[in-house]
Amino acid sequence: MKATCPKDPNHNRFVTVAHVTEDWIVDEAGNFIELAGKGGESEVVHGPNPGNTWECAECGAQATVTP
């Protein structure tokens, strides 16, 4: 997969969605108190998807993403 900024092909940083899990410390009702461990352990459930919206982190343009 490759993301390309339509305004400047040299822009190579993008904002998109990835799904992760975190280990939390919660109260008896399940309300978040703080991240567990050293900043909370996390695991990637699903990385960036080409079907998501990708925004250039440098100029804000909506990127074109090819699989």
Helices and strands as residue ranges (DSSP letters): E 2-4, E 14-15, E 19-22, E 24-26, E 32-35, E 42-46, E 55-56, E 64-66
